[in-house]
Amino acid sequence: MSSMTDAVAATAYWGAHDQDDPFLVMARLREQGAVHRVKLPDGHAAWLVVGYDEARGLLNDPRLSKDMHAALARDADIVAEGLPGPALARHMLNVDPPDHTRLRRLVSGAFTPRRVESMQPRIAAIVDALLDGIAARDPDRPVDLVASFAFPMPFTVICELLGIAAGDREAFGTELRALVDAPERTRAIAAAAAVIDMLDDLVARKRHAPGDDLVTALIAARDGDERLSEQELRSTIFQLVVAGHDTTTNLIGNGVVALHRHPDQLATLHTHPDRIVAAVEELLRFDPPAHHATFRYAVDDVEIAGTTIPAGSQVLVGLAAANRDPARFDDPHVLDLARADQRHLAFGHGIHHCLGAGLARLEARIALASLLRRFPGMRIAVPFDELRWSHGDGVVLRGLAELAVIPGPTGGATA
């Protein structure tokens, strides 16, 4: 494998994530091989996997660990620990079995298919209210679809599920966004401290006055036989808040852009709104909300695609790149809402498959179907190459910082 991948292709790869279309650079890398040694934006070395079969296999490979603290103890220079820091880092995405099994079991009851489907009327009501707010504005003036719709919808849903009071959500959301996206580290550090204080206050209030919500259930589990530690409790709530809204926000924004870049597919969905389930799956494949899986490192040497990844190395599994692998999908760069093969990796694979995938799918189906029905003539207000992308830590997530659209006249009430 050429060492030029380290300096040239990797630099172009990460830089492309700030631009309109990073998939061209992904394809260039994949043509050179399925596995590459690269340098991450924070300066650390890692192994990047861009092939579908290789990515799917590694996502469930026990030779890869997700325990970042164990990795840092083994090699303090493997990755920048960064924010939010240890106080919020003991959740199911940062541990291996048996801790992962225990933590996932405690939370999984809130995301059963029956529980998720029961949330449909409330999600629809939240969507309706937000679209009413957009409809009340001048239909010919731009509105930021991220700030007015794609962010507040899933954020409200996850806050209600957890039992975060309506009066606390605005301040909480402000600090969360600063923690994830603030360009100045001092602001991000202050936001992390504020989030920790807010979560500790939430737990204290739920202990004093329990409710019918997930935080109360987690507290009860901690006080029972399952024994969630204080750090695990706080970290789990934090992880659920972030994962419960960030990915859906990106899915809605990325999906709207993809549909408008492919007007034939947008027209098909307008004509056949009953195809929304398949449409969401294709949008997840085409431009997933998380372009890479979360932190993993090799605890043993891992041989894959003719390359040996040495023990102790960080491994970054490229979900978006795998979803565009021509060895797996026919015409992978074509958005095809009628695509039969929907076995994408947008939500991962194996024991760490996204627990909230069902909820994210439901939210996206309701949000996109209602948005298209309510504003059939909506158009994006800026050229595609002027869209402003944001991806949190620069590695895992990729979504829109803002999305200016011209709503146009309403086409009817939402369902």
Secondary structure, DSSP 8 states (H G I E B T S, - for coil): --THIIIIIHHHHHHHTTSS-THHHHHHHHHH-SEEEEE-TTS-EEEEE--HHHHHHHHT-TTEE--HHHHHHH-TTSS---SS-GGG--SGGG--TTHHHHHHHHHHGGG-HHHHHHTHHHHHHHHHHHHHHHHTS-TTS-EEHIIIIITHHHHHHHHHHHT--HHHHHHHHHHHHHHHH-SSHHHHHHHHHHHHHHHHHHHHHHHHS--SSHHHHHHHHHHSTT---HHHHHHHHHHHHHHHHHHHHHHHHHHHHHHHHSHHHHHHHHH-GGGHHHHHHHHHHHS-SBSB----EESS-EEETTEEE-TT-BEEEBHHHHHT-TTTSSSTTS--TT-S-----TT--GGGS-TTHHHHHHHHHHHHHHHHHH-TT-EESS-GGG-EEE-TTSSSB-EEEE-EEE--S--S---
